[in-house]
Amino acid sequence: MLQNQIAVVTGASRGIGRAIARRLASLGAHVVLCARHRQDLDRLAEELHSTGQKATVFPLDLTQATQVDALAQAVREQFQRCDIVVNNAGLGQLGPPLHQTSPQDWDRLMAVNLRGPFLMIRAFAPLMIERGSGHIINISSLAGHNPLKNGAAYAASKWGLNGLTYSVAEELRDHGIRVSVIAPGSVNTEFGGKTPANAGARLQPGDIADVVALLVQQRRQSFVSEVLMRPARKP
Ligand code: NAP
């Protein structure tokens, strides 16, 4: 169980991040809920508070270093610790092919999917290092292992996130900090602004939350660095 632990979840307002936040709160963690739009976060915090669970709302734009630093500072001042960071927020963008993608769309995608986790790790690792423990979980995608036609920028951001994860895991290992990556296939969320086809046949957000729960409750001497996830039957 995660009593007295502090867990920061980005993209907590809907989809996979909301499921992860609910699960970590149900295990006893105090969850810090992050996304840009406060209303959605407030709604989730109210839901958790109504069942006696612990949550704090912190709206921010992950692409802004000053806002991410302010989040880490607020967590330091309020809790003096951070046990879990889940870098879940991400943008989905399918089509057009790469040669028709604008530099602005490329930059926006990379800023959320790759720079965001970098800024979060940069801001939170010092607090974890001070305590000699912590778990950082990055939510990548099977698109970070496979080619994705008409999704080259998205795939590149997730291949990049995987490389970042494997490398920073080695940097932080000696400090007692585990850095893991979860790479799901298609999940039933409104990712990329679209209601998915074959919703029932996809992975569900709770499936990813199950894996997060498993990772953060591993015994101290073990470390699962990566989990690839697929629905049992191909959608
Ligand atoms: P989603 O439903 O679209 O939710 C995205 C979350 O990220 C929202 O809470 C959104 O809140 C937040 N967000 C977006 N831009 C942000 C920013 N600049 N700053 C802070 N928060 C921001 O997405 P999802 O399907 O749950 O996906 C979550 C993660 O799983 C992503 O990293 C995605 O790449 C990965 N993934 C998804 C699938 C899938 O099929 N759904 C498959 C594999 C991997 P605001 O809009 O309020 O900021």
Residues whose N, C-alpha, C, O or C-beta is under 5 A from the ligand:
A	BS01	NAP	G11 A12 S13 R14 G15 I16 G17 C34 A35 R36 H37 L60 D61 L62 T63 N88 A89 G90 L91 V112 I139 S140 S141 P184 G185 S186 V187 T189 E190 F191 G192
